[in-house]
Amino acid sequence: MDAESPERPAPTLGVIIPAYNEAATIGQILGRVLLQPYVQQVVVVDDCSTDDTFRAVEGYADDPRVLLERHAANAGKGAAIRTGLAAITAPIVIIQDADLEYDPVDYGKLIGPIVEGRADVVYGVRGFAGQTAYSYWFVKGNQLVTTFTNILFNCYIQDMETGFKAMRTSLMRRLQLSGNRFNIEPDITGRVLRLGYRIHEVPIDYYARSRAEGKKLTWRDGVRALVKLLQIRVASRSQLFGADDDYHRERLAELAAAPRLPVLPGERRVEVKSGTGLPDRPPISSPPPHA
């Protein structure tokens, strides 16, 4: 490598792409994901699409970073995410929708605080920078669900329903997620907050699509999100996570013992009542991409 050329970031990111009837966009988004230097692996989960979604991504099967999975029956976004998570070996994981609403160019913003050891969970927040929104009521519904989250868990986040959620893979596996459909979003957030982790927020661009363009989320999913959040808040830890897991106790102890670091420009640190300080950990190292 030329001595004056910038060092290429080490690939540390596993990307899960759940897809249902996204033939029009999935090839384009997958190609864009693979251009990002942080990407170590991509797991595409076709949730029994009835269009040409699977055929649109078969051309990428020769890329050693890409794994294609296919559900025999439609099970929902949450189920597709769990299928993808089971195959992730990278130390950091992110969920990427198969449409063009979220831009993979923002991956660096999302994984930066994790790689630097300053956070375990990072959300991309719509609206800090640039966005398009197709519906006033869609925006207000998102705000309502986020406010409900803040009240239930005594925290302050700005975008609970964001589709850009990045975290350490080891943590995501221990959440024991149960949501099958769009209730996977409150399932992730509620469990993270219930365990006492802080959520970092970073600004992202967002390009909302309309119903005519394939938007699937409805007001009913907002109601289901409220129910899921309440269920997580009132459930016991044993009901949510099973037997006590030393991972969280040890991880939170590390966070509590570490000195606080300054928030970088464009970031917000989200305080959680049961949370602790931020870690001063060495950068994450990862194995090389699959050969």
N, C-alpha and C positions, 0 to 999 in steps of 0.2 A: 504494500500500500504506500502511496506517495506520502512523504513525511508531512506535507502541508495539507493533505486532505483530511476532513473530519473523520474521527474514529466512528466506525459503524456500531450502533448500539447492540449489545448482546441480546439475542432473541430470548425472551423470558415469558412470553405471553401465549396462553392458550385461548383460542376464540371459539365460542359455541354459537352456531348460527341455527336457530330453530326456524323451520320454514314450512308454511302451508299455503299452497297455491300462489307461489311467488315467482312463477316462470319469467315474468316480464322484467324482474329486477335482480334476481339472485345471482345470475352470471356476472352482472356488472359489479355488484357489491362484493362478491367473492374475489374477483380480480383486484378490486381496490384494497381489500383486506390483505391480500398476499403481497402487495407492494410495500406494506409497512415493515420497516426493519426490525421492529420489536417482536414480530410474530414468529413463534416457534412451531405452533401447530394450529390447525383449524379443524373442528368437527362440525360437519353439516348434518343436521338431522331433519330429514324429510318426514313430516308428520302425516303420512298417507295422503299426499296431495292428489287431486283429481286432474290436474293439468300437467304440463311438461316440466315441472320444477326439478325432478330428479334428473331428467335428461339434460337439463340446462347446466347441471354441475358435473355430469359424468366426464366431461372433457378435462376436468381438473384432477381426475383420479390418479393420474400419473405423477402428480406433484407429491413428493414424500411427506410434505407437511399436512396434506389434506386427507381426512378420513370421512367417508360418506356412510351415514347410517340411515335406515329407512324403517319407519313404523308400519306394521301390517294393518293397523287400524288407527284412525285419528284419535289421539289421546290428549291433545292440547299443548300449549306452549310450555307449561310447567313440566309436563312429562318429557317433552323433547329436551328441555334444559337438563333434566336429571340424566337422561340417556347420554347427552354430550359430556356432562360432568364426569361420568364413570370412565370416560376414555381420555380425560385430560391428564397429561403428565407434566406440563409446564408449571412453574411455581406460582404464576399469577393467572387468573382466569377472568375473562370478560364476556358478556353476552352481547351479541351483535344481531339486531333484527335484520331480516332478509330483504327489507325494502330499502329505500334511499333516505330515510328520515335522519339517521345518525351516520356521521362521516368518520370512517376509520382514521382519518388524518389526526383526529383528536386523541388517539391512543396514548401518545406521549404525555399529554396532560394528565390522563387518568392513572397511568401506572407510575409516573414520576415519584409521587409521595410514598408509594409502596416500595419501589426499588431503593429509594434513599433511606428507607427504614423509619419514615415519619408517620406512617398510617398503615392500617390493615385493610381498610375499606374506603373506596373512593367512588363518589357518584358524580356523573356529568349532569350539570344543571342547565336546563333549557331556559333561556331568557336573559342570562347575564350578558351575553354577547349578541349574536344574531339569531333570529328565529322567524319562522312563518307559522301561523296558527290558522286552521281552517274554520274554527268555530269558537265563538265567545263562550258557549256553555261547556265545551270541552275543556277550555282553560280553567273556567270556574270550578268545574268538577274536580280537576286535578288539584286545585288549591284547597278545596274542601277536604279531600282525602288526606292531603299533606297536613292540614291544620289538625285534623282528627288524630293523626299520628303523633304530632307534637304534644297534644294534650294528653294522650294516653301514656306516652313514654317520657314526658317531661323533657323534651329535647327541642331543638330548633333546626329543622331542615327545610329546604325550599322546594324540593321536587322528589317526593317519595316514589312516584310512578315512573321516573326516568328509566328508559330502556338501557342506558349506559351505566352498568354497575360493575366495578372491578374490585377484586379482593384476592387475598392469598388463597390459593386452591385448597390448602390444608384447612383453612377456616370454613370455606364454603361447603366442603364435604361434611364437616362436623355440625352444620346447621340442621341436618336431617330434614330437608325440605319435603313438604307434602303437597303443596299446591300443584294442581294439574293443568290449569288453564291460565288465564291472565291473573288469577289470584297468586301467582308465583311472585309478583312484585311485592305486595304487602307481606307475603310469607318470608321473603328474604329480609326485608327491612325490619319487620317485627322481631324476628329471631336475632338478628345482629344487635338490635337495641336491647333486647331482653337479656342478652349475655353481657352487656355492659361495654361494648365496643363503641368507639367514636367513629363517626362518618365524616370524612372530608368531602367537601363539595368543590368542584372546579367548573368554570364556565365552558360550555360547548355550543356549537352552532346546531340548529335544529330546523329541519325542513318538513313540516307536517304534510301528510297527504290527506286527501279528502275521501269520503265514502266511495265516490266514483273511481278513485284511484286504488281502492282496496283496503281502506282503513277498516279494521275489524272490531276495535274496542267500542263498547256501547255504555250507556248509563247503568245498565245492569251489572257490568263489571265493576263499576264504581261502588255499587251497593255491596257486591260480594267482597270487595276490598275492605270496606268498613267492617263487615262481619269477621273477616279473617284477622284483621288487626285486633279486634276485641277478643276473639278467641285466644290469640297468642298472649294478650295482656293478662287475662284471667287464669290461664292454664298454669299448672305448676311446672317447674323446671324438669321434673322427672317425666311429666307427660309430653313435654316438647322435645327433650333431648335424651331421654332414657337415663341410663346410669351416669353418675357424675363423671365428668371428663376432666382429667388433670390438665389437659392442653389449655383450656381457658383460664384456669386458676394461675398457671405458670405464665401464660402470655400476659395476662392483665397485671401480674406482679412485675413483669419486666417493664411494662408501660408505666406503672406507678413509680418505679425506681429511676426511670430515665429522665434526664433534664428536658425541659420544654425547648422546642426549637421555634424560630420565628416562622410565621406563615408567609409563604412566597406570594408575590404579586398575583392577583387574580384568584386566590384561594380563600376559602372560608373554613374555619375550624368549627365543627359542630360539637357542642357540649352535650353530654348525656349525663343525667344525674348519677348513674351508677358507673360512669366511665372513669378512666384513669389517664395518666399522662401519656405522652407520645414516646415511642422507643427511639433510642439512639443506637441503631443497629447497622452493621455493615451492609452494603448493597447485596441484593439477592444474586446468587450465582445460579446458573442453570446448565443442564447438559446441552450439548449441541443439538441442533435439529435432527430429526430422524434421518438416518442415512438411507 
